[in-house]
């Protein structure tokens, strides 16, 4: 099972660079950052641009996959975003992963002064976003006329390094987003049931989602990502907890799990020693219990 790590875009680059390099050197499979203009309890603190952060990460690493967790149409348009995607794909040598989702009803949805869409319309908008982005990354001279997005003779040269295009990892937990992930995505990522207040309820909901996805004509190469830190309680609070959660995810058919780089305080607060010990498990080495 592959393991990825989210590094929030809250650090100045000298601080951030050390974290991106550490994730690669520790042997993890992919690293991600949020594509938000601000985020929840951290909205009043430092927050830097996603594309620039990933571009810098691309030039500071050589092996690890790099992705957005996740891009949404709350403030992105597929045409200009496709240019950023192709640039990141080029700079990383084909390592970029484009996570996409409908976008939550939070600061991203209100900062530009746009009306907040109800759930059905947010999924409609996401479907257009993914459909158009898919075309922009594989075609040239693209015309598109949708309810939420339009494109007129959109030029998309030079195209992607990875063929036929950058992988699209579609986020979602509802029936329509699961079908969209199967139809146009190269993978799926879920945070599980959003309103779960305890771990048992969360895992039950994750199991139901995994079963629904499996019913949609299983695909051998289709990636299934689970965000472990959406479960009540931090996944890296201990090596034992991480191993238990990873094992449960594997049993449910997930190919990848994603955790968050430990922060010094607040959300995802933890110790880097736990991350390092978890990394030792990836190469078969015995973990070192943090003091």
N, C-alpha and C positions, 0 to 999 in steps of 0.2 A: 504494500500500500504506500502510495506517495504522500508526502507531508509537505505542506506549504506554510509560510509564515507571513502575516500581515504586519507591515511597518507603517504606522500612521504618519502622515506627512506634516508632523508638528515640529520637526527638528531642523535646525540650521544644517547646511550640508556637511560640515565637518563631523557633526554628531551623527547625522543620518548615514553618511558613507560607511562609518565603522559598523553600523548595524546591517546594512545591505551586504557588505563584504563578509561579515560574520556568518550570516545565514547561508551564504554560498560555501564558505570554508567549512562550516559545520556539516555540510553534506545534504542539506534539505533540497527538495526537488523544485520548488517554486516559491517566489516571494511576491507579495502584493501590496498595493497601497490603496486607500480609499479614494474614490473620485467624487468628492463632495466639495462644496464651497465652504462648508462648516459642518460640524457634526455634534448633535445632542449636547451632552454636558461639557464638551470641549469647545463649544461655539465661541466662547469669549477669549480663547487662548490662541497661540500661534497656529497657523494653518497655511501650508504652502501649496503651490500648483502641482497637479497630478502629472501632467505630461512632462514638465520640466524635471520633476523628481525622478520619473522613470527613465528619462533620457540620461540623466546623470548616473543612475543606477546601471544603465546599460553599458556605459563606458567604464564603470568601476567593477564590473563582473564579467565573467566569460562563459559560464556554463548554465547557470540557473534560469528557469523560466521567470518572466516578469509580467505582472498583470494588474489590471484594474479590478477593484473589489468594491462596488461595480459601477460602471458608467451608466447613467440614466438620462432619459430625455427630459428630466426636470429642468435642465439647463443646457443640454447638449443638442446640436443639430447634426444629423449624420454626414452632411457634406463637409463642413470644416473638420469634424471629428475624424473622418476618413483620412484626411491629410495627416493628422497627428498619429493615427494608427500606423499608416505606411512609414512615417518617419521613425517611429519607435521600433517597428519591425525591422527596418533597415539598420538602425543604430545598434540593435541587439543581435543582429545576424540571424533573424528568424526566431527569436526566443519570446517574442511578445505574445501575451494571452489577453484577449479582450473580454472581460466579464461585463455583461450587460443586464440591466434589470429595469423594472417599471418605475422605480423611485418611490420613496416613502413620502408621507405627508409630514414634512418637517421643514427645516430652514431652507433646504435646496428648492422646495416647492413654492416658497413664499418670497425669497430674497429678491427676485426679479419683478415682483409685483404682479405676477400672473395668477389667474384663478386656480385654485386647487381642484383638480379633477377627481371625481368619484372613482372607486376601484375599477369598474368596467371600462371607463374611458381611459384610465391609466394603462390598462392592458392593451386596449386598442392602439394607443399611442406607441407602446412598446413594440407591438407587432409591426407597425409601420417603420419604426426606427430600425429594427433588425432586418426587415425585408430590404429597405433602402441601403443600409450599411453593407449587407451581403452583396448587393449588386455593385455598389461603389468600389468594393474591394476585388471584384472579379471582372468588371466590364469597364468600358470607356464610353464617353458621350451618353451619359445616363439621363433619361427623362423620367420623372416620377411626379404624380399628382395624387396626393393623399389628403386626408382630413387635417392632419397635423403637420406633415412635412411635404415639401415640394422640391424638385430639382429640375433644372433646365439645362440640358447639354453639360452636365457636370463632368469635367475632365478628371480622370483619376490615374493618369500616368505618374509614376512608373509601375504601379501595381505592387504586390507584396513579394517579399523574399521567399516566404514559405508558400508552397503551392497546395491547393489552389488559392488560399488566402490565409490570413491570420485566423487562428481558432477563435470561435465565438462561444463563450461559456455563458449560457442563459440562466439567470437567477429566477426562481419562482417557487411557489408552494401551492398554487391553485391549478385546477384542471386545464385552463387555457394556456397558462405559462408553461406547464409541463409539455403540452402538445407542441407549443412553439419551439421549445428546446429540442424536441425530437425532430421537428420539421426542418429547422434552419441551423440549429446549434451543433457544435462539435462536442458539447458537454453541457452539464447541468450543475448548478450550485444551489443549495438551499440552506436557509437558516432554521428550518424546521417550523413548528407552529409558533407564531409570533406572540401569542398571549399565554403561553405556558408559564405557570407560576412555580412549578416544581419539576425536578429532574425526571420523575417517573412519567408525568404527563408529556413532557417534551420528547422523550424517547419513544413513547407510544405514537405520538404524532409523526415523528421522523420515520418510524416503521411503516405507517400508513402511506406516507408520501413515496417511500422507496418501493412499496408494493404497486402503487399506481403507476410509477414510472416503468417498472418492470413489465406491466401489462401492455404498455405502448410499444409492442414489437421490440424485444430486446436487441440491442446493437452491440456487437462484440467490442468495437473500438470506442464506444461512447463513454465519455468520462462522467463520473458522478462525484461531485465534491460536496462535502458536508462541513459547515462552519461549526466547529465544536464549541466555540465561545458564545454561541447563541443559547446554549443550554444554561440554565441557572447554575452559577458557579464557574470559576475560571478553570480552563482545561489544564493549565500549567501550574496549578497550585501545588502539584506534586507529580513525580514521575509515575507513581502508581495510578493516580487518577487519569493521566494522559493515556497510559497503556490500556486501562479499562475502557476508556471512551473509544480509543482507536479500534480495539477489538470488537466492540459492539457495532461500530460503523462498518467494519469489514464484514461482519455477519449479515448485515443488512444490504450488502452488495455495493457499498461505496468504494470507489477506486482511489479517492483522495480525501484527506482531511486537512483542514486549515485552522491554524491557531494564531494568536496575536503575540507579537514580541512583548515581553514583559515591560511594563511601565513602572516608574518609581512610586506612583501613588494613584489613587482613584481607580477608574475603570481599567481592567486588565493589569492591575498591580500585581507584581510578582518578582521572582528572582531570576536573573540570567543564568544562574547555575543550574536551574531546573531545565531550561532550554538546552543547555550544553549537555546535560545528562540524557535528555530525550534524544539528542542527536546521536549519542553513542549507540543507542539502540538501533539506529538506522543501518549501521555498518556491522552489527553483530557484536559489538563490544559490550561488556557488562556496564550498566550505569553506575555512576558514582553518586552516592546519596549526598545531596547538598547539606552543608552543616546547618 
